[in-house]
Amino acid sequence: MANSIRIRCRRDVLDSDGVRRIRYAALEILERTGVTVKSKRAQRLLVDAGCDLDEKSATVRMPPSVVEGCVRRKKRSVTLHGRTPAHDARLDGGHVHVCSDGNGTMAKDFDTGERRISRKEDVARAALVSDALEGHGVNWPSVTSQDVAAGTRHIHDLQASLENTEKHITLATNTTEWEVEDVLAIAAAQAGGADEFARRPFISSIHTSSSPLQIEADGMDAGFVAADGGMPICFYVMPGPGATGPVTLAGSVAVAVAEALAGNTIIQLHRPGTAFVFSCGMAVLDMKASMRAGGGPEHGLTSAAFTQMAHSMGFPALAGGFVTTSKEPDQQAAYEKFASAVTPILAGADMIAGIGLLEDCRTVWLEQMVIDDEISRIIGRMAQGVEVDDESLAVDVVDRVGPGRDFLGQRHTMERFRTEHFMPIISDRSSWDSWVQSGSKSILDRARERVRGILDEHSVEPIRDEVGETVAELIERRRR
């Protein structure tokens, strides 16, 4: 499958008893503690289905029979279609699609080196770079267009993304009903009609809970509009162990699963068969700094555990990874991003988000996108494991070469080395003398050169003219 990591060497962080106990804990939380649901429409759906509503607190307690009944209503298989079919991302539990992370507010200007508020040009450039990366499968706009009116940002973010990538776009700035309606209008203009978009939705919609155990009205009602328009729903939960979730990882994962199940229950009661993706990003609270420890090993562990829980109930999983609290692409960024990504990738998360962002998903660096792509490809090679068959054992080749000779000239070597060995793109493996002669370039220098090449040379299939016309009409309407 294009732009994906095939998982052959899976590594779980929960045993079967752990999966079972977390599932029952989540169901008990929903039945005993309940979830605050602010949407009146969602409240009516839940009450009609047999849930108990405390009108004063807006807390809904959900019986396991209702929750598990809605688990069975979801769409069985989910494909995040690309704008072009070559970039379709099938969420089948056997492949990982690396995804940029979204909604950062700062950018490191590629030309000036200035750290500044993010602009529409940053959304566009990040989309173009991610489109060119071999290891990148889905585009979540890395930052948002803060140089335009707040009420039009969702329009500009989507336009900049559509114009610069052919890959699937998952969008999180459509947080109200009217914003989702705008997104659907643009999607229909590109697809050639609303029905055509619903048949092959190349945009999915991210909606969130507010941990612990709260679902706001605007976001939930926006999710109803997105589901009606055919968009897959990524329901993103973020209980932070020690802050907005229990300090124990198992306890916070149980809260996360409860919130995701609540979201699915509401969506399936509204529109049975909606494609629903369990989504999470759980970082502990650093008790010394009083900040989210996005790059901690716990982030990777909770993402992997949440992935296992999602798969155990038949849901695809989007999990946070490639996260760091470092302020620049340095050694800390490298080891934190690897640590937070390797566990959920090996657990088989269908999507893993985070490439390109630093400062705990706040600031986009185009160079970091390229470095993270290299990291994802390294982990991807690890996930393939060691294949053992007659061809890979190569007994006949060993016999043909014999003792004391090398294997460089063998056809077997020429045919297999590109798939058997990891081939870096920006990592330097030359000798010291060769490295010095070529300019003693750092990894950041080489990443910068690759970004420049992409910005100068990479192109994508143009979008329809109708998209620009629709965008102009919507911006004018929102301005009024």
Beta strands, then each sheet from edge to edge (+ up, - down):
strand 1: 5-6
strand 2: 35-37
strand 3: 52-54
strand 4: 59-61
strand 5: 78-80
strand 6: 89-91
strand 7: 95-100
strand 8: 106-108
strand 9: 115-117
strand 10: 136-139
strand 11: 168-171
strand 12: 203-208
strand 13: 214-215
strand 14: 233-237
strand 15: 276-280
strand 16: 285-286
strand 17: 291-292
strand 18: 317-320
strand 19: 351-355
strand 20: 357-358
strand 21: 363-364
sheet 1: 1+ 7- 10- 11- 12- 14- 15- 18- 19-
sheet 2: 3+ 4- 2+ 13+
sheet 3: 5+ 6-
sheet 4: 9+ 8- 21- 20+
sheet 5: 16+ 17-
end
